[in-house]
């Protein structure tokens, strides 16, 4: 029984760390613009509403946030993500951490049966 209790405590601490880091990243946006949506198992999502901002959603993967929580250079990486979030607020509709590479997106589209247009 004590092992289960310890495991539950560790899981709760990890979720708190993930949430705290996510809030730290999103804190650079003006107050009241980012609203947390119901979190799912794999990610923490925020809805963004603000005038002059193209950004509408923020998606932060929990597994990446866990790695970030244990990283020695966490402060530097969080600062980089905050800066990237501010820069992308006027350019992109969605901010993701970690970013999906272009090739991963194409593979997912092909796997889903979506047509891919090729320009030669």
N, C-alpha and C positions, 0 to 999 in steps of 0.2 A: 504494500500500500504506500509506503513512504516513497518508493521509486516513482510511482504514478504522480504523486503530489509534487515531487521535485520536477518531473517532466512538464507538468502543467504550469508550474511557476516559471520555468525556463521559457516555455512557449509564450506566456503572457509577457515576460520581459522583452522577448524578441519583438512581439507585436508593438509594445510601447516604444521600443527603439525605432522600429520602422516608421511608426506614426510620427514620432518626434522629428526624425530626419526629414520626412515628407513635409511636415509643417514648416520646418526650417528652410527648406528649399522654396516653398511657395510663399514664404513670408515677405519676399522682396516685392511682390505685387501690392498695389494699393489695398488698404483695408476694405473688406466687404466685397471684393471683386471675385475671389476664388471661394467656391463653396464646395465642401466635401460631399461626395455622393456616397451611397452605401458601398462600403468596401467589399470586394469579392476575395476569393481565396488567393488569387495570384497577383493582384495589383491593388493599388490605392488610386482612386480616380477623383478628380476635381472638375467641377464645371466653372467656367470663367465667363463672367458677363461684365462688360465695361465698354463705355463709349470710346471709339477710336482704336479698339483692340480687335485684331483679327482672331486672336487665340480664343478657342472655345472649350477645349478639354486639355487636361493634364493627366497623363497616365504614368504611374511610377510602379515598376515591378517590385514586389516584395523581396524576391530572392536577391535582386541587385541592391536593394536598400539594406538587407542583412549583411551582405558583403561589405558595403560601405560603412556600416556601423562598426565593423571589426577592423577596418583599415586604419593604419597608422597615419596616413595622409588625408584622413576624413575631412578635416576643416578646409583644406585646399580644394578638395574635390567638390565639396558642397558649395564653396564660393564660386567655383567654375560653373556648376549647374545653375546657381542663382543668376549669374551673369548671362548664361546661355538662355535661360528662361526669359529674362528681360528683353534680350535681343530678338528672340523669336516671337514675342507677344504681338508685334506688329506685322510679322511676315507669314507665320504659319497658323493653321487652324488647330493643330494638335501638337503638344509637346510630349515626347516620350523619353523615359529613361529606363533602360538604355535605348538608344536609337536603333531602329531597324535599318540595316544596310539596304541599298537599292537592290542588290542581288537576292537577298532574302525575301524582299517584297515580291520580286518577279517569280521566285520559286513558289511562294505561297499562292500567287495568282494562277500559275500553271497547275498546281496541285488541286486548286478549286475548280479548274476547268474554265477559267476566264480567258478570253482571247487576248493575245499580246500582239500589238501592232509593232512591226519592225520597220524602221526607216533605213534604207540602204543608200 
